[in-house]
Amino acid sequence: MNLSINNLSPLTSLLFGILILMFPKLINYLIAFYLILTGLIGLGILK
């Protein structure tokens, strides 16, 4: 499986969903990290 920007977002969503189910107290940190990562990818800073 080749990792690219196109399948990075669904993979991170899946990973964060599993982590939220396992550790509900981490939800604030996971959402913040996901939003920052998505914003950096959207701005083209991360490729």
mmCIF file of the N, C-alpha and C atoms, coordinates in Angstrom:
data_MODEL
# 
_entry.id   MODEL 
# 
loop_
_atom_site.group_PDB 
_atom_site.id 
_atom_site.type_symbol 
_atom_site.label_atom_id 
_atom_site.label_alt_id 
_atom_site.label_comp_id 
_atom_site.label_asym_id 
_atom_site.label_entity_id 
_atom_site.label_seq_id 
_atom_site.pdbx_PDB_ins_code 
_atom_site.Cartn_x 
_atom_site.Cartn_y 
_atom_site.Cartn_z 
_atom_site.occupancy 
_atom_site.B_iso_or_equiv 
_atom_site.pdbx_formal_charge 
_atom_site.auth_seq_id 
_atom_site.auth_comp_id 
_atom_site.auth_asym_id 
_atom_site.auth_atom_id 
_atom_site.pdbx_PDB_model_num 
ATOM 1   N N  . MET A 1 1  ? 0.848   -1.184 0.000  1.00 0.00 ? 1  MET A N  1 
ATOM 2   C CA . MET A 1 1  ? 0.000   0.000  0.000  1.00 0.00 ? 1  MET A CA 1 
ATOM 3   C C  . MET A 1 1  ? 0.883   1.232  0.000  1.00 0.00 ? 1  MET A C  1 
ATOM 4   N N  . ASN A 1 2  ? 0.637   2.115  -0.938 1.00 0.00 ? 2  ASN A N  1 
ATOM 5   C CA . ASN A 1 2  ? 1.398   3.362  -1.002 1.00 0.00 ? 2  ASN A CA 1 
ATOM 6   C C  . ASN A 1 2  ? 0.696   4.437  -0.190 1.00 0.00 ? 2  ASN A C  1 
ATOM 7   N N  . LEU A 1 3  ? 1.448   5.109  0.678  1.00 0.00 ? 3  LEU A N  1 
ATOM 8   C CA . LEU A 1 3  ? 0.881   6.193  1.474  1.00 0.00 ? 3  LEU A CA 1 
ATOM 9   C C  . LEU A 1 3  ? 1.057   7.504  0.729  1.00 0.00 ? 3  LEU A C  1 
ATOM 10  N N  . SER A 1 4  ? -0.024  8.247  0.614  1.00 0.00 ? 4  SER A N  1 
ATOM 11  C CA . SER A 1 4  ? 0.028   9.563  0.000  1.00 0.00 ? 4  SER A CA 1 
ATOM 12  C C  . SER A 1 4  ? -0.912  10.482 0.768  1.00 0.00 ? 4  SER A C  1 
ATOM 13  N N  . ILE A 1 5  ? -0.964  11.729 0.343  1.00 0.00 ? 5  ILE A N  1 
ATOM 14  C CA . ILE A 1 5  ? -1.849  12.688 1.008  1.00 0.00 ? 5  ILE A CA 1 
ATOM 15  C C  . ILE A 1 5  ? -3.311  12.250 0.876  1.00 0.00 ? 5  ILE A C  1 
ATOM 16  N N  . ASN A 1 6  ? -3.647  11.601 -0.229 1.00 0.00 ? 6  ASN A N  1 
ATOM 17  C CA . ASN A 1 6  ? -5.043  11.201 -0.455 1.00 0.00 ? 6  ASN A CA 1 
ATOM 18  C C  . ASN A 1 6  ? -5.546  10.196 0.563  1.00 0.00 ? 6  ASN A C  1 
ATOM 19  N N  . ASN A 1 7  ? -4.693  9.265  0.993  1.00 0.00 ? 7  ASN A N  1 
ATOM 20  C CA . ASN A 1 7  ? -5.174  8.299  1.973  1.00 0.00 ? 7  ASN A CA 1 
ATOM 21  C C  . ASN A 1 7  ? -4.608  8.544  3.368  1.00 0.00 ? 7  ASN A C  1 
ATOM 22  N N  . LEU A 1 8  ? -3.961  9.671  3.586  1.00 0.00 ? 8  LEU A N  1 
ATOM 23  C CA . LEU A 1 8  ? -3.474  10.009 4.919  1.00 0.00 ? 8  LEU A CA 1 
ATOM 24  C C  . LEU A 1 8  ? -4.632  10.446 5.820  1.00 0.00 ? 8  LEU A C  1 
ATOM 25  N N  . SER A 1 9  ? -5.540  11.244 5.313  1.00 0.00 ? 9  SER A N  1 
ATOM 26  C CA . SER A 1 9  ? -6.661  11.731 6.118  1.00 0.00 ? 9  SER A CA 1 
ATOM 27  C C  . SER A 1 9  ? -7.576  10.608 6.581  1.00 0.00 ? 9  SER A C  1 
ATOM 28  N N  . PRO A 1 10 ? -7.994  9.697  5.719  1.00 0.00 ? 10 PRO A N  1 
ATOM 29  C CA . PRO A 1 10 ? -8.840  8.600  6.218  1.00 0.00 ? 10 PRO A CA 1 
ATOM 30  C C  . PRO A 1 10 ? -8.111  7.691  7.206  1.00 0.00 ? 10 PRO A C  1 
ATOM 31  N N  . LEU A 1 11 ? -6.823  7.485  6.986  1.00 0.00 ? 11 LEU A N  1 
ATOM 32  C CA . LEU A 1 11 ? -6.071  6.634  7.918  1.00 0.00 ? 11 LEU A CA 1 
ATOM 33  C C  . LEU A 1 11 ? -5.952  7.286  9.288  1.00 0.00 ? 11 LEU A C  1 
ATOM 34  N N  . THR A 1 12 ? -5.699  8.596  9.332  1.00 0.00 ? 12 THR A N  1 
ATOM 35  C CA . THR A 1 12 ? -5.610  9.270  10.627 1.00 0.00 ? 12 THR A CA 1 
ATOM 36  C C  . THR A 1 12 ? -6.971  9.302  11.307 1.00 0.00 ? 12 THR A C  1 
ATOM 37  N N  . SER A 1 13 ? -8.034  9.479  10.532 1.00 0.00 ? 13 SER A N  1 
ATOM 38  C CA . SER A 1 13 ? -9.380  9.457  11.119 1.00 0.00 ? 13 SER A CA 1 
ATOM 39  C C  . SER A 1 13 ? -9.684  8.105  11.743 1.00 0.00 ? 13 SER A C  1 
ATOM 40  N N  . LEU A 1 14 ? -9.331  7.045  11.043 1.00 0.00 ? 14 LEU A N  1 
ATOM 41  C CA . LEU A 1 14 ? -9.552  5.702  11.564 1.00 0.00 ? 14 LEU A CA 1 
ATOM 42  C C  . LEU A 1 14 ? -8.740  5.457  12.829 1.00 0.00 ? 14 LEU A C  1 
ATOM 43  N N  . LEU A 1 15 ? -7.483  5.851  12.808 1.00 0.00 ? 15 LEU A N  1 
ATOM 44  C CA . LEU A 1 15 ? -6.615  5.683  13.976 1.00 0.00 ? 15 LEU A CA 1 
ATOM 45  C C  . LEU A 1 15 ? -7.142  6.467  15.169 1.00 0.00 ? 15 LEU A C  1 
ATOM 46  N N  . PHE A 1 16 ? -7.520  7.732  14.950 1.00 0.00 ? 16 PHE A N  1 
ATOM 47  C CA . PHE A 1 16 ? -8.022  8.549  16.044 1.00 0.00 ? 16 PHE A CA 1 
ATOM 48  C C  . PHE A 1 16 ? -9.348  8.012  16.572 1.00 0.00 ? 16 PHE A C  1 
ATOM 49  N N  . GLY A 1 17 ? -10.194 7.483  15.688 1.00 0.00 ? 17 GLY A N  1 
ATOM 50  C CA . GLY A 1 17 ? -11.458 6.893  16.134 1.00 0.00 ? 17 GLY A CA 1 
ATOM 51  C C  . GLY A 1 17 ? -11.233 5.711  17.062 1.00 0.00 ? 17 GLY A C  1 
ATOM 52  N N  . ILE A 1 18 ? -10.272 4.873  16.704 1.00 0.00 ? 18 ILE A N  1 
ATOM 53  C CA . ILE A 1 18 ? -9.955  3.715  17.549 1.00 0.00 ? 18 ILE A CA 1 
ATOM 54  C C  . ILE A 1 18 ? -9.382  4.169  18.888 1.00 0.00 ? 18 ILE A C  1 
ATOM 55  N N  . LEU A 1 19 ? -8.488  5.166  18.853 1.00 0.00 ? 19 LEU A N  1 
ATOM 56  C CA . LEU A 1 19 ? -7.888  5.665  20.095 1.00 0.00 ? 19 LEU A CA 1 
ATOM 57  C C  . LEU A 1 19 ? -8.923  6.320  21.006 1.00 0.00 ? 19 LEU A C  1 
ATOM 58  N N  . ILE A 1 20 ? -9.891  7.025  20.410 1.00 0.00 ? 20 ILE A N  1 
ATOM 59  C CA . ILE A 1 20 ? -10.948 7.652  21.216 1.00 0.00 ? 20 ILE A CA 1 
ATOM 60  C C  . ILE A 1 20 ? -11.789 6.580  21.907 1.00 0.00 ? 20 ILE A C  1 
ATOM 61  N N  . LEU A 1 21 ? -12.064 5.482  21.203 1.00 0.00 ? 21 LEU A N  1 
ATOM 62  C CA . LEU A 1 21 ? -12.826 4.407  21.833 1.00 0.00 ? 21 LEU A CA 1 
ATOM 63  C C  . LEU A 1 21 ? -12.046 3.772  22.979 1.00 0.00 ? 21 LEU A C  1 
ATOM 64  N N  . MET A 1 22 ? -10.733 3.657  22.819 1.00 0.00 ? 22 MET A N  1 
ATOM 65  C CA . MET A 1 22 ? -9.913  3.018  23.849 1.00 0.00 ? 22 MET A CA 1 
ATOM 66  C C  . MET A 1 22 ? -9.609  3.964  25.017 1.00 0.00 ? 22 MET A C  1 
ATOM 67  N N  . PHE A 1 23 ? -9.370  5.228  24.712 1.00 0.00 ? 23 PHE A N  1 
ATOM 68  C CA . PHE A 1 23 ? -8.982  6.214  25.730 1.00 0.00 ? 23 PHE A CA 1 
ATOM 69  C C  . PHE A 1 23 ? -9.830  7.476  25.553 1.00 0.00 ? 23 PHE A C  1 
ATOM 70  N N  . PRO A 1 24 ? -11.035 7.519  26.098 1.00 0.00 ? 24 PRO A N  1 
ATOM 71  C CA . PRO A 1 24 ? -11.930 8.665  25.888 1.00 0.00 ? 24 PRO A CA 1 
ATOM 72  C C  . PRO A 1 24 ? -11.380 9.999  26.397 1.00 0.00 ? 24 PRO A C  1 
ATOM 73  N N  . LYS A 1 25 ? -10.478 9.993  27.355 1.00 0.00 ? 25 LYS A N  1 
ATOM 74  C CA . LYS A 1 25 ? -9.949  11.249 27.880 1.00 0.00 ? 25 LYS A CA 1 
ATOM 75  C C  . LYS A 1 25 ? -8.988  11.928 26.912 1.00 0.00 ? 25 LYS A C  1 
ATOM 76  N N  . LEU A 1 26 ? -8.515  11.206 25.906 1.00 0.00 ? 26 LEU A N  1 
ATOM 77  C CA . LEU A 1 26 ? -7.571  11.776 24.938 1.00 0.00 ? 26 LEU A CA 1 
ATOM 78  C C  . LEU A 1 26 ? -8.257  12.543 23.811 1.00 0.00 ? 26 LEU A C  1 
ATOM 79  N N  . ILE A 1 27 ? -9.583  12.614 23.824 1.00 0.00 ? 27 ILE A N  1 
ATOM 80  C CA . ILE A 1 27 ? -10.303 13.162 22.679 1.00 0.00 ? 27 ILE A CA 1 
ATOM 81  C C  . ILE A 1 27 ? -9.902  14.605 22.355 1.00 0.00 ? 27 ILE A C  1 
ATOM 82  N N  . ASN A 1 28 ? -9.687  15.435 23.367 1.00 0.00 ? 28 ASN A N  1 
ATOM 83  C CA . ASN A 1 28 ? -9.320  16.827 23.102 1.00 0.00 ? 28 ASN A CA 1 
ATOM 84  C C  . ASN A 1 28 ? -7.967  16.926 22.406 1.00 0.00 ? 28 ASN A C  1 
ATOM 85  N N  . TYR A 1 29 ? -6.996  16.151 22.854 1.00 0.00 ? 29 TYR A N  1 
ATOM 86  C CA . TYR A 1 29 ? -5.672  16.183 22.239 1.00 0.00 ? 29 TYR A CA 1 
ATOM 87  C C  . TYR A 1 29 ? -5.700  15.611 20.830 1.00 0.00 ? 29 TYR A C  1 
ATOM 88  N N  . LEU A 1 30 ? -6.456  14.544 20.629 1.00 0.00 ? 30 LEU A N  1 
ATOM 89  C CA . LEU A 1 30 ? -6.520  13.935 19.309 1.00 0.00 ? 30 LEU A CA 1 
ATOM 90  C C  . LEU A 1 30 ? -7.194  14.852 18.288 1.00 0.00 ? 30 LEU A C  1 
ATOM 91  N N  . ILE A 1 31 ? -8.262  15.505 18.695 1.00 0.00 ? 31 ILE A N  1 
ATOM 92  C CA . ILE A 1 31 ? -8.950  16.424 17.791 1.00 0.00 ? 31 ILE A CA 1 
ATOM 93  C C  . ILE A 1 31 ? -8.055  17.613 17.463 1.00 0.00 ? 31 ILE A C  1 
ATOM 94  N N  . ALA A 1 32 ? -7.372  18.148 18.464 1.00 0.00 ? 32 ALA A N  1 
ATOM 95  C CA . ALA A 1 32 ? -6.469  19.271 18.221 1.00 0.00 ? 32 ALA A CA 1 
ATOM 96  C C  . ALA A 1 32 ? -5.346  18.876 17.272 1.00 0.00 ? 32 ALA A C  1 
ATOM 97  N N  . PHE A 1 33 ? -4.750  17.706 17.491 1.00 0.00 ? 33 PHE A N  1 
ATOM 98  C CA . PHE A 1 33 ? -3.678  17.240 16.613 1.00 0.00 ? 33 PHE A CA 1 
ATOM 99  C C  . PHE A 1 33 ? -4.191  17.029 15.196 1.00 0.00 ? 33 PHE A C  1 
ATOM 100 N N  . TYR A 1 34 ? -5.370  16.444 15.057 1.00 0.00 ? 34 TYR A N  1 
ATOM 101 C CA . TYR A 1 34 ? -5.940  16.196 13.736 1.00 0.00 ? 34 TYR A CA 1 
ATOM 102 C C  . TYR A 1 34 ? -6.219  17.504 13.003 1.00 0.00 ? 34 TYR A C  1 
ATOM 103 N N  . LEU A 1 35 ? -6.773  18.481 13.703 1.00 0.00 ? 35 LEU A N  1 
ATOM 104 C CA . LEU A 1 35 ? -7.070  19.759 13.065 1.00 0.00 ? 35 LEU A CA 1 
ATOM 105 C C  . LEU A 1 35 ? -5.796  20.480 12.642 1.00 0.00 ? 35 LEU A C  1 
ATOM 106 N N  . ILE A 1 36 ? -4.766  20.440 13.470 1.00 0.00 ? 36 ILE A N  1 
ATOM 107 C CA . ILE A 1 36 ? -3.490  21.064 13.113 1.00 0.00 ? 36 ILE A CA 1 
ATOM 108 C C  . ILE A 1 36 ? -2.881  20.362 11.908 1.00 0.00 ? 36 ILE A C  1 
ATOM 109 N N  . LEU A 1 37 ? -2.882  19.041 11.923 1.00 0.00 ? 37 LEU A N  1 
ATOM 110 C CA . LEU A 1 37 ? -2.313  18.272 10.812 1.00 0.00 ? 37 LEU A CA 1 
ATOM 111 C C  . LEU A 1 37 ? -3.080  18.534 9.511  1.00 0.00 ? 37 LEU A C  1 
ATOM 112 N N  . THR A 1 38 ? -4.405  18.537 9.584  1.00 0.00 ? 38 THR A N  1 
ATOM 113 C CA . THR A 1 38 ? -5.213  18.795 8.406  1.00 0.00 ? 38 THR A CA 1 
ATOM 114 C C  . THR A 1 38 ? -4.999  20.214 7.875  1.00 0.00 ? 38 THR A C  1 
ATOM 115 N N  . GLY A 1 39 ? -4.873  21.167 8.771  1.00 0.00 ? 39 GLY A N  1 
ATOM 116 C CA . GLY A 1 39 ? -4.606  22.542 8.362  1.00 0.00 ? 39 GLY A CA 1 
ATOM 117 C C  . GLY A 1 39 ? -3.257  22.695 7.686  1.00 0.00 ? 39 GLY A C  1 
ATOM 118 N N  . LEU A 1 40 ? -2.239  22.047 8.221  1.00 0.00 ? 40 LEU A N  1 
ATOM 119 C CA . LEU A 1 40 ? -0.910  22.130 7.611  1.00 0.00 ? 40 LEU A CA 1 
ATOM 120 C C  . LEU A 1 40 ? -0.886  21.464 6.240  1.00 0.00 ? 40 LEU A C  1 
ATOM 121 N N  . ILE A 1 41 ? -1.584  20.367 6.092  1.00 0.00 ? 41 ILE A N  1 
ATOM 122 C CA . ILE A 1 41 ? -1.665  19.704 4.778  1.00 0.00 ? 41 ILE A CA 1 
ATOM 123 C C  . ILE A 1 41 ? -2.457  20.582 3.810  1.00 0.00 ? 41 ILE A C  1 
ATOM 124 N N  . GLY A 1 42 ? -3.531  21.170 4.272  1.00 0.00 ? 42 GLY A N  1 
ATOM 125 C CA . GLY A 1 42 ? -4.360  22.026 3.417  1.00 0.00 ? 42 GLY A CA 1 
ATOM 126 C C  . GLY A 1 42 ? -3.623  23.264 2.941  1.00 0.00 ? 42 GLY A C  1 
ATOM 127 N N  . LEU A 1 43 ? -2.760  23.807 3.778  1.00 0.00 ? 43 LEU A N  1 
ATOM 128 C CA . LEU A 1 43 ? -1.985  24.986 3.390  1.00 0.00 ? 43 LEU A CA 1 
ATOM 129 C C  . LEU A 1 43 ? -0.790  24.632 2.517  1.00 0.00 ? 43 LEU A C  1 
ATOM 130 N N  . GLY A 1 44 ? -0.487  23.360 2.401  1.00 0.00 ? 44 GLY A N  1 
ATOM 131 C CA . GLY A 1 44 ? 0.623   22.942 1.576  1.00 0.00 ? 44 GLY A CA 1 
ATOM 132 C C  . GLY A 1 44 ? 1.955   22.960 2.301  1.00 0.00 ? 44 GLY A C  1 
ATOM 133 N N  . ILE A 1 45 ? 1.942   23.143 3.613  1.00 0.00 ? 45 ILE A N  1 
ATOM 134 C CA . ILE A 1 45 ? 3.194   23.153 4.382  1.00 0.00 ? 45 ILE A CA 1 
ATOM 135 C C  . ILE A 1 45 ? 3.738   21.740 4.510  1.00 0.00 ? 45 ILE A C  1 
ATOM 136 N N  . LEU A 1 46 ? 2.852   20.779 4.718  1.00 0.00 ? 46 LEU A N  1 
ATOM 137 C CA . LEU A 1 46 ? 3.252   19.362 4.745  1.00 0.00 ? 46 LEU A CA 1 
ATOM 138 C C  . LEU A 1 46 ? 2.844   18.732 3.420  1.00 0.00 ? 46 LEU A C  1 
ATOM 139 N N  . LYS A 1 47 ? 3.751   17.979 2.846  1.00 0.00 ? 47 LYS A N  1 
ATOM 140 C CA . LYS A 1 47 ? 3.448   17.334 1.555  1.00 0.00 ? 47 LYS A CA 1 
ATOM 141 C C  . LYS A 1 47 ? 3.545   15.857 1.681  1.00 0.00 ? 47 LYS A C  1 
# 
